[in-house]
Amino acid sequence: LNALKKKKIPLIHFSTSEVYGNPEKLPVTEEDKKISLSPYAASKIACDELVRSVCNYEDIPFLILRPFNTYGPRQSIRSVIPWIIYEVLNSKVIKIGNLNTKRDFLYVKDLAKIIEILIEKEYFNGEEVNVCSGKSYSVREIIDLLFEISGIKKKIKELNMRKRPFKNEIQELRGDNSKIKKIIGELKLTGFKEGLKETFEFYKKFGFNSPSSFSLL
């Protein structure tokens, strides 16, 4: 933000759906109140407000983009979908936390395309914008889909050590994507099963580290 004061280069700031906590209604809109149920969510809410205040004060063009649960190739094994794929491929029993929590998942290629469109449109008007599918899936549903995709079926074991404390658990997050549709037009998103299949095939082929030929440069 300090660097941008002189250049006035537009900023896309990445927030998170976690800022909505346990919403009172679904789907959640950008206007719904923010509740931090984890240190991660608290840090994101604070950063959102810091970006808004500095950019408004310094007249820096910005957009607060709020992707919901992004998934796809190269994601860290700490995230739920790569972890389940790892367990399907490598373990006798799938060890997981809460099977019933539901999230709105967004394929990484779709997110990248949406970001590209926003940059092309130069859409930096200081808004908060949800980027989501408008659908939610439980951990159990993800496991069942990956059993179907892989042709592998294993026992499932819920572990308390992998669960959030109940008072801090978000039971379901599902976003309202009407604002992003108005900005870029109708969303043609990758189907969840199709995205899971591409993700599974990536990890099956390359393992759980980025291939040596992959570079961010």
C-alpha atoms as an extended CHARMM CRD file, in Angstrom:
* protein
*
       217  EXT
         1         1  LEU       CA              0.0000000000        0.0000000000        0.0000000000  PROA      1               0.0000000000
         2         2  ASN       CA              2.8680000000        2.3710000000        0.7480000000  PROA      2               0.0000000000
         3         3  ALA       CA              4.4420000000        1.5320000000       -2.6200000000  PROA      3               0.0000000000
         4         4  LEU       CA              1.1570000000        2.2650000000       -4.3980000000  PROA      4               0.0000000000
         5         5  LYS       CA              0.8730000000        5.7840000000       -2.9400000000  PROA      5               0.0000000000
         6         6  LYS       CA              3.3120000000        7.1420000000       -5.5230000000  PROA      6               0.0000000000
         7         7  LYS       CA              2.4110000000        5.0070000000       -8.5180000000  PROA      7               0.0000000000
         8         8  LYS       CA             -1.3980000000        4.8190000000       -8.0520000000  PROA      8               0.0000000000
         9         9  ILE       CA             -1.3610000000        1.3710000000       -9.6880000000  PROA      9               0.0000000000
        10        10  PRO       CA             -4.7180000000       -0.4310000000       -9.2390000000  PROA      10              0.0000000000
        11        11  LEU       CA             -4.8390000000       -3.0950000000       -6.5400000000  PROA      11              0.0000000000
        12        12  ILE       CA             -6.8340000000       -6.3280000000       -6.4210000000  PROA      12              0.0000000000
        13        13  HSD       CA             -6.9140000000       -7.3570000000       -2.7770000000  PROA      13              0.0000000000
        14        14  PHE       CA             -7.8270000000      -10.9830000000       -2.0500000000  PROA      14              0.0000000000
        15        15  SER       CA            -10.1610000000      -11.4570000000        0.8730000000  PROA      15              0.0000000000
        16        16  THR       CA            -11.8550000000      -14.7330000000        1.8750000000  PROA      16              0.0000000000
        17        17  SER       CA            -15.3240000000      -16.1620000000        2.4180000000  PROA      17              0.0000000000
        18        18  GLU       CA            -14.2220000000      -16.9630000000        5.9840000000  PROA      18              0.0000000000
        19        19  VAL       CA            -14.9870000000      -13.3400000000        6.9080000000  PROA      19              0.0000000000
        20        20  TYR       CA            -18.7260000000      -14.1990000000        6.9300000000  PROA      20              0.0000000000
        21        21  GLY       CA            -18.3810000000      -16.6230000000        9.8490000000  PROA      21              0.0000000000
        22        22  ASN       CA            -21.5620000000      -18.6170000000       10.4250000000  PROA      22              0.0000000000
        23        23  PRO       CA            -23.9760000000      -16.5490000000        8.3240000000  PROA      23              0.0000000000
        24        24  GLU       CA            -27.5460000000      -15.9540000000        9.4680000000  PROA      24              0.0000000000
        25        25  LYS       CA            -28.8210000000      -16.7030000000        5.9570000000  PROA      25              0.0000000000
        26        26  LEU       CA            -27.6040000000      -18.3140000000        2.7670000000  PROA      26              0.0000000000
        27        27  PRO       CA            -26.3620000000      -17.4550000000        0.2480000000  PROA      27              0.0000000000
        28        28  VAL       CA            -24.2010000000      -14.6930000000        1.7210000000  PROA      28              0.0000000000
        29        29  THR       CA            -23.9520000000      -11.3510000000       -0.0520000000  PROA      29              0.0000000000
        30        30  GLU       CA            -21.2330000000       -8.7330000000        0.0730000000  PROA      30              0.0000000000
        31        31  GLU       CA            -23.4190000000       -6.6270000000        2.3700000000  PROA      31              0.0000000000
        32        32  ASP       CA            -23.7360000000       -9.3080000000        5.0860000000  PROA      32              0.0000000000
        33        33  LYS       CA            -21.9430000000       -8.6510000000        8.3630000000  PROA      33              0.0000000000
        34        34  LYS       CA            -18.4320000000       -9.9390000000        8.9550000000  PROA      34              0.0000000000
        35        35  ILE       CA            -17.6490000000      -12.2290000000       11.9100000000  PROA      35              0.0000000000
        36        36  SER       CA            -14.2070000000      -13.6600000000       12.6870000000  PROA      36              0.0000000000
        37        37  LEU       CA            -14.3620000000      -17.2140000000       14.0000000000  PROA      37              0.0000000000
        38        38  SER       CA            -10.6370000000      -17.8170000000       13.4890000000  PROA      38              0.0000000000
        39        39  PRO       CA             -7.4180000000      -15.7640000000       13.6340000000  PROA      39              0.0000000000
        40        40  TYR       CA             -7.2130000000      -16.1730000000        9.8530000000  PROA      40              0.0000000000
        41        41  ALA       CA            -10.6360000000      -14.5880000000        9.3470000000  PROA      41              0.0000000000
        42        42  ALA       CA             -9.7950000000      -11.7930000000       11.8040000000  PROA      42              0.0000000000
        43        43  SER       CA             -6.5890000000      -10.9810000000        9.9220000000  PROA      43              0.0000000000
        44        44  LYS       CA             -8.4820000000      -10.8920000000        6.6250000000  PROA      44              0.0000000000
        45        45  ILE       CA            -11.1960000000       -8.5630000000        7.9660000000  PROA      45              0.0000000000
        46        46  ALA       CA             -8.4730000000       -6.2620000000        9.2910000000  PROA      46              0.0000000000
        47        47  CYS       CA             -6.6230000000       -6.2920000000        5.9510000000  PROA      47              0.0000000000
        48        48  ASP       CA             -9.8420000000       -5.5990000000        4.0300000000  PROA      48              0.0000000000
        49        49  GLU       CA            -10.4640000000       -2.4890000000        6.1210000000  PROA      49              0.0000000000
        50        50  LEU       CA             -6.8300000000       -1.3670000000        5.9380000000  PROA      50              0.0000000000
        51        51  VAL       CA             -6.8920000000       -1.6170000000        2.1360000000  PROA      51              0.0000000000
        52        52  ARG       CA            -10.1950000000        0.2550000000        1.9600000000  PROA      52              0.0000000000
        53        53  SER       CA             -9.0560000000        3.0850000000        4.2440000000  PROA      53              0.0000000000
        54        54  VAL       CA             -5.6000000000        3.6220000000        2.6990000000  PROA      54              0.0000000000
        55        55  CYS       CA             -6.7840000000        3.3170000000       -0.9020000000  PROA      55              0.0000000000
        56        56  ASN       CA             -9.6760000000        5.7170000000       -0.3530000000  PROA      56              0.0000000000
        57        57  TYR       CA             -7.4540000000        8.1970000000        1.4980000000  PROA      57              0.0000000000
        58        58  GLU       CA             -4.6310000000        8.0250000000       -1.0820000000  PROA      58              0.0000000000
        59        59  ASP       CA             -6.9530000000        7.7830000000       -4.1220000000  PROA      59              0.0000000000
        60        60  ILE       CA             -5.5900000000        4.3660000000       -5.1820000000  PROA      60              0.0000000000
        61        61  PRO       CA             -7.9470000000        2.3600000000       -7.4600000000  PROA      61              0.0000000000
        62        62  PHE       CA             -8.7820000000       -0.9640000000       -5.8020000000  PROA      62              0.0000000000
        63        63  LEU       CA            -11.0990000000       -3.9510000000       -5.6980000000  PROA      63              0.0000000000
        64        64  ILE       CA            -11.6720000000       -6.3400000000       -2.7840000000  PROA      64              0.0000000000
        65        65  LEU       CA            -12.1520000000       -9.7440000000       -4.3710000000  PROA      65              0.0000000000
        66        66  ARG       CA            -13.6510000000      -12.4330000000       -2.1510000000  PROA      66              0.0000000000
        67        67  PRO       CA            -13.0840000000      -15.9100000000       -3.6280000000  PROA      67              0.0000000000
        68        68  PHE       CA            -14.8090000000      -18.7630000000       -1.8480000000  PROA      68              0.0000000000
        69        69  ASN       CA            -13.0080000000      -22.1160000000       -1.4560000000  PROA      69              0.0000000000
        70        70  THR       CA            -10.6620000000      -22.2370000000       -4.4420000000  PROA      70              0.0000000000
        71        71  TYR       CA             -9.3100000000      -25.6550000000       -5.4030000000  PROA      71              0.0000000000
        72        72  GLY       CA             -7.3350000000      -27.2830000000       -8.1860000000  PROA      72              0.0000000000
        73        73  PRO       CA             -3.8790000000      -28.5550000000       -9.2160000000  PROA      73              0.0000000000
        74        74  ARG       CA             -0.8520000000      -27.4940000000       -7.1440000000  PROA      74              0.0000000000
        75        75  GLN       CA             -2.8900000000      -26.5850000000       -4.0580000000  PROA      75              0.0000000000
        76        76  SER       CA             -1.2240000000      -27.3210000000       -0.7260000000  PROA      76              0.0000000000
        77        77  ILE       CA             -1.9640000000      -30.6920000000        0.8300000000  PROA      77              0.0000000000
        78        78  ARG       CA             -3.1030000000      -28.7650000000        3.9160000000  PROA      78              0.0000000000
        79        79  SER       CA             -6.3240000000      -27.9740000000        2.0530000000  PROA      79              0.0000000000
        80        80  VAL       CA             -9.2110000000      -30.4120000000        2.2380000000  PROA      80              0.0000000000
        81        81  ILE       CA             -9.4460000000      -31.5900000000       -1.3910000000  PROA      81              0.0000000000
        82        82  PRO       CA             -5.7070000000      -32.3460000000       -1.9060000000  PROA      82              0.0000000000
        83        83  TRP       CA             -5.6770000000      -34.0390000000        1.4970000000  PROA      83              0.0000000000
        84        84  ILE       CA             -8.5750000000      -36.3230000000        0.5870000000  PROA      84              0.0000000000
        85        85  ILE       CA             -6.9280000000      -37.1570000000       -2.7610000000  PROA      85              0.0000000000
        86        86  TYR       CA             -3.6820000000      -37.9540000000       -0.9310000000  PROA      86              0.0000000000
        87        87  GLU       CA             -5.5260000000      -40.2530000000        1.4480000000  PROA      87              0.0000000000
        88        88  VAL       CA             -7.4030000000      -41.9640000000       -1.4130000000  PROA      88              0.0000000000
        89        89  LEU       CA             -4.1170000000      -42.6710000000       -3.2070000000  PROA      89              0.0000000000
        90        90  ASN       CA             -1.8530000000      -43.4610000000       -0.2590000000  PROA      90              0.0000000000
        91        91  SER       CA             -3.6850000000      -44.5270000000        2.9050000000  PROA      91              0.0000000000
        92        92  LYS       CA             -5.6620000000      -47.5470000000        4.0310000000  PROA      92              0.0000000000
        93        93  VAL       CA             -8.1720000000      -45.3150000000        5.8560000000  PROA      93              0.0000000000
        94        94  ILE       CA             -9.1960000000      -41.7580000000        4.9630000000  PROA      94              0.0000000000
        95        95  LYS       CA             -8.5250000000      -39.6390000000        8.0520000000  PROA      95              0.0000000000
        96        96  ILE       CA            -10.5920000000      -36.4740000000        8.0350000000  PROA      96              0.0000000000
        97        97  GLY       CA            -12.2380000000      -33.9070000000       10.2990000000  PROA      97              0.0000000000
        98        98  ASN       CA            -15.9100000000      -32.9300000000       10.1720000000  PROA      98              0.0000000000
        99        99  LEU       CA            -17.6970000000      -34.7360000000        7.3330000000  PROA      99              0.0000000000
       100       100  ASN       CA            -20.7780000000      -32.5220000000        7.4110000000  PROA      100             0.0000000000
       101       101  THR       CA            -19.3770000000      -29.0240000000        6.8860000000  PROA      101             0.0000000000
       102       102  LYS       CA            -20.2780000000      -27.5630000000        3.4900000000  PROA      102             0.0000000000
       103       103  ARG       CA            -18.3990000000      -25.0710000000        1.3430000000  PROA      103             0.0000000000
       104       104  ASP       CA            -18.8290000000      -23.2720000000       -1.9630000000  PROA      104             0.0000000000
       105       105  PHE       CA            -15.9590000000      -24.4850000000       -4.1840000000  PROA      105             0.0000000000
       106       106  LEU       CA            -14.4540000000      -22.5550000000       -7.1080000000  PROA      106             0.0000000000
       107       107  TYR       CA            -12.0790000000      -24.1320000000       -9.6260000000  PROA      107             0.0000000000
       108       108  VAL       CA             -8.7710000000      -22.2590000000       -9.8730000000  PROA      108             0.0000000000
       109       109  LYS       CA             -8.9480000000      -21.9180000000      -13.6770000000  PROA      109             0.0000000000
       110       110  ASP       CA            -12.3200000000      -20.1810000000      -13.3440000000  PROA      110             0.0000000000
       111       111  LEU       CA            -10.9290000000      -17.7720000000      -10.7610000000  PROA      111             0.0000000000
       112       112  ALA       CA             -7.9420000000      -16.9790000000      -12.9930000000  PROA      112             0.0000000000
       113       113  LYS       CA            -10.2480000000      -16.2470000000      -15.9440000000  PROA      113             0.0000000000
       114       114  ILE       CA            -12.4620000000      -13.9870000000      -13.8170000000  PROA      114             0.0000000000
       115       115  ILE       CA             -9.4170000000      -12.0380000000      -12.6050000000  PROA      115             0.0000000000
       116       116  GLU       CA             -8.2750000000      -11.6400000000      -16.2300000000  PROA      116             0.0000000000
       117       117  ILE       CA            -11.6840000000      -10.2370000000      -17.2340000000  PROA      117             0.0000000000
       118       118  LEU       CA            -11.7400000000       -7.7960000000      -14.2940000000  PROA      118             0.0000000000
       119       119  ILE       CA             -8.2840000000       -6.5050000000      -15.2400000000  PROA      119             0.0000000000
       120       120  GLU       CA             -9.3000000000       -6.1210000000      -18.8930000000  PROA      120             0.0000000000
       121       121  LYS       CA            -12.3980000000       -4.1930000000      -17.8080000000  PROA      121             0.0000000000
       122       122  GLU       CA            -10.2750000000       -2.1020000000      -15.4000000000  PROA      122             0.0000000000
       123       123  TYR       CA            -12.9050000000       -2.7300000000      -12.7620000000  PROA      123             0.0000000000
       124       124  PHE       CA            -11.3130000000       -1.0900000000       -9.7090000000  PROA      124             0.0000000000
       125       125  ASN       CA            -14.1520000000        0.8770000000       -8.1120000000  PROA      125             0.0000000000
       126       126  GLY       CA            -13.5700000000        0.0020000000       -4.4570000000  PROA      126             0.0000000000
       127       127  GLU       CA            -16.2990000000       -2.6400000000       -4.1640000000  PROA      127             0.0000000000
       128       128  GLU       CA            -16.2790000000       -5.9810000000       -2.3850000000  PROA      128             0.0000000000
       129       129  VAL       CA            -17.1020000000       -8.7790000000       -4.8300000000  PROA      129             0.0000000000
       130       130  ASN       CA            -17.8780000000      -12.4310000000       -4.0460000000  PROA      130             0.0000000000
       131       131  VAL       CA            -16.4550000000      -14.9510000000       -6.5080000000  PROA      131             0.0000000000
       132       132  CYS       CA            -18.2810000000      -18.2290000000       -6.0190000000  PROA      132             0.0000000000
       133       133  SER       CA            -20.4260000000      -20.8970000000       -7.6540000000  PROA      133             0.0000000000
       134       134  GLY       CA            -23.5510000000      -20.4380000000       -5.5460000000  PROA      134             0.0000000000
       135       135  LYS       CA            -23.5140000000      -24.1670000000       -4.6930000000  PROA      135             0.0000000000
       136       136  SER       CA            -22.0980000000      -25.9690000000       -1.6720000000  PROA      136             0.0000000000
       137       137  TYR       CA            -20.7990000000      -29.4970000000       -1.0870000000  PROA      137             0.0000000000
       138       138  SER       CA            -20.0730000000      -31.3480000000        2.1360000000  PROA      138             0.0000000000
       139       139  VAL       CA            -16.7810000000      -33.0930000000        2.8750000000  PROA      139             0.0000000000
       140       140  ARG       CA            -18.6710000000      -36.3830000000        2.6990000000  PROA      140             0.0000000000
       141       141  GLU       CA            -19.9690000000      -35.5230000000       -0.7900000000  PROA      141             0.0000000000
       142       142  ILE       CA            -16.4270000000      -34.6850000000       -1.9270000000  PROA      142             0.0000000000
       143       143  ILE       CA            -15.1400000000      -38.0390000000       -0.6880000000  PROA      143             0.0000000000
       144       144  ASP       CA            -17.9600000000      -39.8910000000       -2.4560000000  PROA      144             0.0000000000
       145       145  LEU       CA            -17.2360000000      -38.0500000000       -5.7200000000  PROA      145             0.0000000000
       146       146  LEU       CA            -13.5280000000      -38.8730000000       -5.4570000000  PROA      146             0.0000000000
       147       147  PHE       CA            -14.3590000000      -42.5360000000       -4.7990000000  PROA      147             0.0000000000
       148       148  GLU       CA            -16.3880000000      -42.4640000000       -8.0180000000  PROA      148             0.0000000000
       149       149  ILE       CA            -13.6820000000      -40.6600000000      -10.0060000000  PROA      149             0.0000000000
       150       150  SER       CA            -10.8170000000      -42.8310000000       -8.7640000000  PROA      150             0.0000000000
       151       151  GLY       CA            -12.5960000000      -46.1780000000       -8.6830000000  PROA      151             0.0000000000
       152       152  ILE       CA            -11.1730000000      -46.5550000000       -5.1760000000  PROA      152             0.0000000000
       153       153  LYS       CA            -13.2540000000      -46.8710000000       -2.0310000000  PROA      153             0.0000000000
       154       154  LYS       CA            -11.8700000000      -46.8740000000        1.4990000000  PROA      154             0.0000000000
       155       155  LYS       CA            -13.0620000000      -46.5950000000        5.0700000000  PROA      155             0.0000000000
       156       156  ILE       CA            -13.4170000000      -43.1170000000        6.5220000000  PROA      156             0.0000000000
       157       157  LYS       CA            -12.3560000000      -42.1240000000       10.0320000000  PROA      157             0.0000000000
       158       158  GLU       CA            -13.2760000000      -38.7850000000       11.5980000000  PROA      158             0.0000000000
       159       159  LEU       CA            -10.4920000000      -37.4590000000       13.8300000000  PROA      159             0.0000000000
       160       160  ASN       CA            -11.1610000000      -34.8860000000       16.5390000000  PROA      160             0.0000000000
       161       161  MET       CA             -7.6470000000      -33.4910000000       16.0710000000  PROA      161             0.0000000000
       162       162  ARG       CA             -8.6230000000      -32.4550000000       12.5280000000  PROA      162             0.0000000000
       163       163  LYS       CA            -11.8170000000      -30.7090000000       13.6400000000  PROA      163             0.0000000000
       164       164  ARG       CA            -12.2570000000      -27.0870000000       14.6240000000  PROA      164             0.0000000000
       165       165  PRO       CA            -13.7090000000      -26.3760000000       18.0670000000  PROA      165             0.0000000000
       166       166  PHE       CA            -17.4920000000      -26.5410000000       17.6390000000  PROA      166             0.0000000000
       167       167  LYS       CA            -18.0480000000      -22.8590000000       18.5110000000  PROA      167             0.0000000000
       168       168  ASN       CA            -15.5340000000      -21.8790000000       15.8130000000  PROA      168             0.0000000000
       169       169  GLU       CA            -16.7610000000      -24.2480000000       13.1200000000  PROA      169             0.0000000000
       170       170  ILE       CA            -18.5630000000      -22.8070000000       10.1060000000  PROA      170             0.0000000000
       171       171  GLN       CA            -21.2720000000      -25.2910000000        9.1960000000  PROA      171             0.0000000000
       172       172  GLU       CA            -21.9490000000      -23.9930000000        5.6870000000  PROA      172             0.0000000000
       173       173  LEU       CA            -20.7390000000      -21.2140000000        3.4130000000  PROA      173             0.0000000000
       174       174  ARG       CA            -22.4920000000      -20.5960000000        0.1190000000  PROA      174             0.0000000000
       175       175  GLY       CA            -22.1070000000      -17.3460000000       -1.7450000000  PROA      175             0.0000000000
       176       176  ASP       CA            -24.3600000000      -15.0780000000       -3.7750000000  PROA      176             0.0000000000
       177       177  ASN       CA            -22.6150000000      -14.4510000000       -7.1230000000  PROA      177             0.0000000000
       178       178  SER       CA            -25.1400000000      -12.0080000000       -8.5850000000  PROA      178             0.0000000000
       179       179  LYS       CA            -22.7450000000       -9.0440000000       -8.3340000000  PROA      179             0.0000000000
       180       180  ILE       CA            -19.8950000000      -10.6970000000      -10.2560000000  PROA      180             0.0000000000
       181       181  LYS       CA            -22.4170000000      -11.8100000000      -12.8970000000  PROA      181             0.0000000000
       182       182  LYS       CA            -23.5190000000       -8.2110000000      -13.3720000000  PROA      182             0.0000000000
       183       183  ILE       CA            -19.9020000000       -7.1390000000      -13.7850000000  PROA      183             0.0000000000
       184       184  ILE       CA            -18.6140000000       -9.7490000000      -16.2310000000  PROA      184             0.0000000000
       185       185  GLY       CA            -21.7630000000      -11.4090000000      -17.5760000000  PROA      185             0.0000000000
       186       186  GLU       CA            -23.0060000000      -14.9660000000      -17.1310000000  PROA      186             0.0000000000
       187       187  LEU       CA            -20.4850000000      -17.2250000000      -15.3890000000  PROA      187             0.0000000000
       188       188  LYS       CA            -19.5220000000      -20.3780000000      -17.2710000000  PROA      188             0.0000000000
       189       189  LEU       CA            -17.9490000000      -22.2580000000      -14.4040000000  PROA      189             0.0000000000
       190       190  THR       CA            -16.3150000000      -25.6780000000      -14.4580000000  PROA      190             0.0000000000
       191       191  GLY       CA            -18.6210000000      -28.3530000000      -13.0560000000  PROA      191             0.0000000000
       192       192  PHE       CA            -17.5210000000      -29.5160000000       -9.6180000000  PROA      192             0.0000000000
       193       193  LYS       CA            -17.0910000000      -33.1610000000      -10.6280000000  PROA      193             0.0000000000
       194       194  GLU       CA            -15.1400000000      -32.1360000000      -13.7500000000  PROA      194             0.0000000000
       195       195  GLY       CA            -12.8430000000      -29.9100000000      -11.6790000000  PROA      195             0.0000000000
       196       196  LEU       CA            -12.3290000000      -32.6610000000       -9.1070000000  PROA      196             0.0000000000
       197       197  LYS       CA            -11.4400000000      -35.1130000000      -11.8790000000  PROA      197             0.0000000000
       198       198  GLU       CA             -8.8200000000      -32.7580000000      -13.3670000000  PROA      198             0.0000000000
       199       199  THR       CA             -7.4170000000      -32.1430000000       -9.8880000000  PROA      199             0.0000000000
       200       200  PHE       CA             -7.2910000000      -35.8560000000       -9.0710000000  PROA      200             0.0000000000
       201       201  GLU       CA             -5.5450000000      -36.6780000000      -12.3600000000  PROA      201             0.0000000000
       202       202  PHE       CA             -2.9570000000      -33.9580000000      -11.7240000000  PROA      202             0.0000000000
       203       203  TYR       CA             -1.9970000000      -35.2870000000       -8.2870000000  PROA      203             0.0000000000
       204       204  LYS       CA             -2.0600000000      -38.8850000000       -9.5180000000  PROA      204             0.0000000000
       205       205  LYS       CA              0.4220000000      -37.9700000000      -12.2760000000  PROA      205             0.0000000000
       206       206  PHE       CA              2.6720000000      -35.4400000000      -10.5560000000  PROA      206             0.0000000000
       207       207  GLY       CA              2.3340000000      -36.2220000000       -6.8560000000  PROA      207             0.0000000000
       208       208  PHE       CA              1.9220000000      -33.5400000000       -4.2390000000  PROA      208             0.0000000000
       209       209  ASN       CA              4.8060000000      -31.2400000000       -5.1660000000  PROA      209             0.0000000000
       210       210  SER       CA              4.7490000000      -28.9130000000       -8.1680000000  PROA      210             0.0000000000
       211       211  PRO       CA              6.4000000000      -30.4720000000      -11.2400000000  PROA      211             0.0000000000
       212       212  SER       CA              9.9680000000      -29.2700000000      -11.9140000000  PROA      212             0.0000000000
       213       213  SER       CA              8.8750000000      -27.6790000000      -15.1980000000  PROA      213             0.0000000000
       214       214  PHE       CA              6.3840000000      -25.4200000000      -13.3940000000  PROA      214             0.0000000000
       215       215  SER       CA              7.4230000000      -21.8320000000      -12.7670000000  PROA      215             0.0000000000
       216       216  LEU       CA              5.6390000000      -18.7130000000      -11.5780000000  PROA      216             0.0000000000
       217       217  LEU       CA              8.0630000000      -16.5450000000      -13.5890000000  PROA      217             0.0000000000
